């Protein structure tokens, strides 16, 4: 998996401070962290923006 920000390598990490079975992806170059909640929020934001632009 490649980083959306710098195109670096993303690795899977366990983050027990977020939840006992939480797994996130972290870029080893720039430190960008993605988890399922972040990805879901970005997707819903993008979908709302796209539907707004089509309606205009």
Beta strands, then each sheet from edge to edge (+ up, - down):
strand 1: 10-14
strand 2: 23-27
strand 3: 33-34
sheet 1: 1+ 2- 3+
end
